[in-house]
Amino acid sequence: MEGSSVTEGSSVTERPASSTTWDDLVTTALLGTDRRPASPGALLDEAALRTVQRRAALLPATPGPLPEAAPEDVRPPLPEAARRRLALLLAERAAGPGGSGRRGGGPDLTELLPQWLAAANDHGYRAPEALLPGLLDAARARSDLRPGALALGGPRALWLARLNPQWRYALRDAPASSAAPATTGTAETGTAETGTAETAGSAAHRVQVWQEGLFAERVALLTSLRRRDPAAARELLATTWPQERAEDRLMFLDTLRDGLSPADEAFLEQALTDRGRTVRAMAAELLSALPGSALAGRMAERARACVALDRTGGQPTVIVEAPHECDAAMRRDGVVAKPPAGRGERSWWLGQLVEAAPLGNWCERLGVAGAAEAVALPVGDGWRADLHAAWCRAAVRQGDAEWSRALLGPAATPPTPTGASWLDPAKLLSALPPGERAEWVAEFIAAHGLSEAFRLLGVCAVPWAEPLGRAVVDALDTAREAGGYPWSFSGVMGMAERCLDPAQADLLEALTVLPSGPEDAAPQGAACYWAEAYQRLIGTLRLRAAMLEELAPVLRRPAAGR
């Protein structure tokens, strides 16, 4: 046929796949295989292939090389019951709003996934390969799942993440323990370096990834290297620091929090002159977390010039003379000159100086033996709120338990004492040891009830220690006896399902019993709703106990006859 691109005697299957177009197939089908010789079966196969490609908007392309084999993960597999549980938890999450979460009086399974992951990682298990995609999808949707999910997924999860752009977050957020493959080898054996941060075995490879890799890969490299060799990570960052974008410099600088030490001071001092305001602010924040740094010393000197103790009156009083200007040296050290709306300049500058100064300087400056005495001193001219608010921020930043304890005060004091709107107990509690934190919140609930305690419960370790768990249950029972309704405490009830010790399930059974009444009378009032709420709580606690039991290692018994 003249002008035809298909010569007589040729067939569709003889062409390269990339040269057979949809129009060619249509023409052959219209003319018939008698006019254009081709096997009917081959024609239908080719048409089916092209149909799928058209529907997927995919053009034929030359196949690329296969990826390297996934690295080995020698950790033990999940017990079968635990594997089924993980599949169920992931399926509930993937079902979306219409099919996940709480069903009727049942527990909210999606909220149990974080603690299931934590328990599985405590046992050192690896995730089943078939569930890795669902695990990566879950962690992509919820950033709070990422540490646990990536630790369970291990090196194979990262291998998958490099093949799917939607999972690139894993290269940045993976913990060091999960980023490196469990075995070593060469490219020929399929267990070679995979090109990620942790598997880079040589300095040359690290440099190549740092200079040529995607942003997520570069962050992953810097983060993992920082955990293993802080100095090498800092030196690698310095090689390209002047050429990086401001937003990238900010992210890279944040990786120095892990393992921050005096060895980082010289680099951070240079960053104080960075052209990016946010970069300068972060460098100043990191330096102020090093009490022995030169910046901390400069801030301490400025703060001491503003705060002193006046002993001339009948009672020693702290006097404050806030800065009258924000000079260039202060701005270089991270002090922001312009205050937020509604805040005075001098109080704004004072707060930044005091929060960046080492707390250890104040006892000597004010002539007291400890933080509690310093906090108890009266402050003149209405500066108490500004001074104490800055001390609070310093205590949180420096992780100082003594000052946090002193600023919190007794748990039985009013939650928001007069003139103390600056007080944020939840942040101060984070600097206390977990056991002391739980005891303080338990005393707070016993004194003030649950209405002011929701944020405080959120910073307590899970499962709640016995005094805290008992205080929550007692407060709920008090609310029930007072005639309240459980939905007024839905947030606390939901938190209790996730945080109460599962061993307390049996102790709660008595709270599900309805008050006695005539046999033919229907339950009235809030009592029925409380019974249902407690039944749901008990059911969730028992489910959590079952989950932990499923994760317990299976003991191998000796075979019969041995």
MIBA-324581 format. One record per residue (C-alpha): x, y, z. Coordinates in steps of 0.001 Angstrom, whole numbers, plus 500000, padded with zeros to 6 digits. Example, Ala and Ser with C-alpha at 12.3 -4.5 7.8 and 13.67 -1.06 7.14 Angstrom:
MIBA-324581
512300495500507800513670498940507140
This chain:
MIBA-324581
500000500000500000501491503303498845502546505663501626501869503117504277504298502938507144503714499190507319505210497215504472503439494247502988504128491073504846505045492804508088503192492278511320502511494409514356504667492246516548507701492776514360507911496480515195509683497816518255507099498519520958507930502231520927507194502640517169503728501064517049501258503882517499497595503802518405496758505039514891498672502091513408496601499676515475493320501350514515494247501267510806495178497579510981491908496758512751489840498693510156491600497211507132491615493746508615494470491378509113494024490171505543494996493583504207497677494122506857499044490739507768499174490356511534498208487724514021494763488544515492496004487505518921499080489731518694496917492625517512494581492269520507497492491988522929499089495140521524495762496988521622495226495998525262498690497257526179498198500567524386494743500987525982496201500689529459498959503146528565496481505665527194494305505447530277497329505926532498498592508815530333501846506882530047504025506972526962506170503944526120509732504412527255512948502494527344513107500647530648515772501869533047518072499745535169516523497813538006517126499192541497519648497511543709518346494767545927516846495841549233519276495617552162518910492797554625517211493370557975518218490679560441515920491777563250513298489214564292509897489306562567506712490234564375504740487442566017501815486453563804499175487951566108501074491230566238501438491246562444497662490895562073497173493688564595499456496029562656497608495230559425494321496084561146495649499367562565496981500432559178493750499449557440491733501549559901493951504538559198493794504083555436489994503786555485489745507533556063487108509522557971484294507315556771485708504060557979488384504641560578488479505620564186485857504825566782482904502677565871480051503021568339481428502261571761484643500740570432488124502233570803489674504605568318492205502271566740494034505007564865495068506587568170496573503307569379499059503061566517501748505333568088502030503291571272501850500014569342504865501186567315506719502206570474506117498795572072507132496918568904510358498906568672511119498240572333511152494522571442513425495117568444511105493699565772511133494518562065508066495419560042506656492830557601507727493684554055504144493590552761503078496242555275505935498689554604503994500755552012501055501177554390503433502077557215505151504727555091501794506146553999500656506367557626503836508181558660503517510535555695500034511548556858500989511902560538504370513301561433504061512042565023504206508478563678507435508972561766510062508123564397508310504894565396507286503872561878510718504458560373512454502672563237510211499630562720510585499820558936514358499925559179516652499987556136514061498434553836511637501268554487514320503729553409515069501617550346511403501922549368511342505636550183514026506311547590511769504769544930508685506870545668508884510686545815505899510766548199508022509050550847511030511349550573510313512589554100511762509302555368515233510207554137515138513289556347513346511969559436514741508445559768516508507699563071520126506689562779519378503140563930517011502530561021518963504262558293521857501853558067521370498379556632522000495519558994524544493884556715527409495076554599528645494032551211529317495191547707527174496315544830527563492914543219525988491142546198523036493479546348523788494804549832525929497727548855525712501349549744522299502570548795523126506228548356521440507475551541523060509312554371523692506384556672524974503995554020527602506364552713530744504481553555533366506921552361534092510617552629533996510900548840530517509445548704529329511792551463530660514770549560528920513617546385525562513245548127526019516585549887526855518428546684524509516677544247521698515130546287518121516282546696517348518523549652515760515647551627518815513478550996521157516251552110519193516804555325519198513051555945522951512922555400523620515829557753521234514548560439522601511007560504526213512144560304525580514569563169524434511672565354527503509592564553530200512244564170529127515777565191532390517382564110532303515789560642528726516982560132529625520530561119532653520531558817530570519205555919528001521949556455530734524588556475531957523578553003528836524946551286527402527275553939527872530592552058526172529240548916523072527769550613519670529449550479518516531155553683515675528680554268518073525767553742520657527270556078517973527507558737517070523834558359520696522720558308521510524822561373518677523186563263520410519802562921523141521078565239520740520823568198521510517110568260524760516793570183525192520544570653528497521184572417531095523922572951532883522609569849530076524157567769530547527630569215532959528987566589530660528004563725527602529430565473529427532671566239530053533091562516526360532432561862525510535429564066526549537637561141524450535683558622522473537704556092519258535888557106517476537241560193515961533866561126519343532186560757520920534731563105518122534204565621518575530421565604522339530715565975521816532980568993519301530552570493521707527632570149524562529612571654522419530680574586521767526988575290525521526654575915525982528353579322529725528627578794529552530272575374530812533770574724527336534868573672525844533574576926528503535552578764527720538724576837524009538298577479524647537635581149526673540820581425523902542861579806521203541206581936523160541759585160523423545442584286519614545562584164518778543562587307520106544105590820519123543707594473518238546780596530518887546297600251518280549875601321514624549365602224513116547229604929513024544175602638515510543196599910513854543934596556514861543190592995515105546371590974515020546427587182516349549038584766515448547792581296517657548725578299516994552127576773518166551106573301518912548034571199522391548716569872524183546992567009526019544578569326522723543416570839521209542920567395524230540909566331523710538629569330520162537848568240518123540503570047515176541474567862514781545227567955511125545608566964508648544283569555505360542591568657502184544636568696501127545713572176504542545096573745506803547877574967510296548097573533512176548106576823510345545129578302510802543282574988514559543863575012514857542978578704513077539676578207515418538637575417518499539450577467517348537594580578516138534465578766519495534137576973521583534569580143522687531446582078520409530939585083523361530001587245524418533678587404521356534923589237521897533405592667525234535184593068523869538405591565520867538475593896522689537116596956520526534024597419521277530332597918519057528896595208516376529389592587513486529178595062514847532140597049515444534148593878511878533574592647510462534507596075512122537936596099509768540878595499510348542796592275509855546556592212508074548890589809505861546248588218508662544333586498507909540990588169505880539527585293508518540418582692511409539110584787509719535844585783508439535210582247512013535522580960513256533181583681510603530663582625511765530740579017515379530399580151514522527404582363512813525628579443515580526451576970518347525378579359516416522391580737516991523561584297514901521464586701515711523571589802514485526805588264511480525116586656510505523674590026510846527041591724508851528906589073506085526286589085505616526523592827503394524108594784500775522295592717498063523332595176498472527052594405495899528622592064496554527621588417496703531259587271497642533418590252497083537145590022499612538824587770501013535493586528499363535151583126502895534563581794503165531266583684503063528186581439503210525118583722503136522667580789506436523968579415508112524150582815507038520590583610508948519359580556512215520179582359511359517971585365512092514231585626509098512091584501508290510792587976508277514230589573506255515561586639503529512953587209503408513606590957503064517372590431500205516960587950498472514435590250498565516957593107497353519677590752494340517589589682493521516694593282493493520395594163491893521920591040490143519145589120490471518340585443489307521540583779492769523156583987494817519971583621494403518898579984497663520451578684499529519263581761498493515661581121499891515932577607503492516334578835503398513333581194505040510043580287502854507184579023501580505052580636500700507411583458502367506577586743500093505243589473499559508500591412498601510355588252496331507639586888494539507368590215494127511148590409492512511246586943490106508417587747489182509977591099488531513351589448486295511727586803484403509880589509483947513124591439482509514736588318480138511800587900478909512021591478478378515769591031475923515098588207478146516137585300478140514422581931481094512516580450481168514525577228482215517539579292485470515607579834485724513949576422489281515164575885490480513727579188488529510487578610490152510080575204493579510729576682492898508257579491492150505532576937495634505995575497497586506840578650496153504994581656498030501874582698496100498903581203496458497152584557493847499543585974491045498126583804489808495747586524489775498543589107487388500569586931484730497852586752482974499180589846482393502517588137480254500916585413477565499788587861474390501865587601472719503092590806470031500768592113466369501567591511463032499942590721463430496909588484461159498311585788462750501771585780464953502784582878468369504318583687468043508062584008470324511071583967474068511112583532474680507786585288473885505780582160476237507847580027479033507540582576478609503754582673478925503604578882481968505878578915483701503744581539482850500566579626484489502036576529487519503075578603487829499590580090487477498001576658490287500148575272492566499405578209492021495680577751492683495998574036495964497762574810496851494968577219496122492412574482498308494356572038501222494286574472500731490570575069500755489914571319504097491681571041505708489648573830508442487398572393507341483808571885509441481489574020510743478498572126509873475311573976512067472193573536510681469661571106508875466624572529511170463801573523514211465996573976
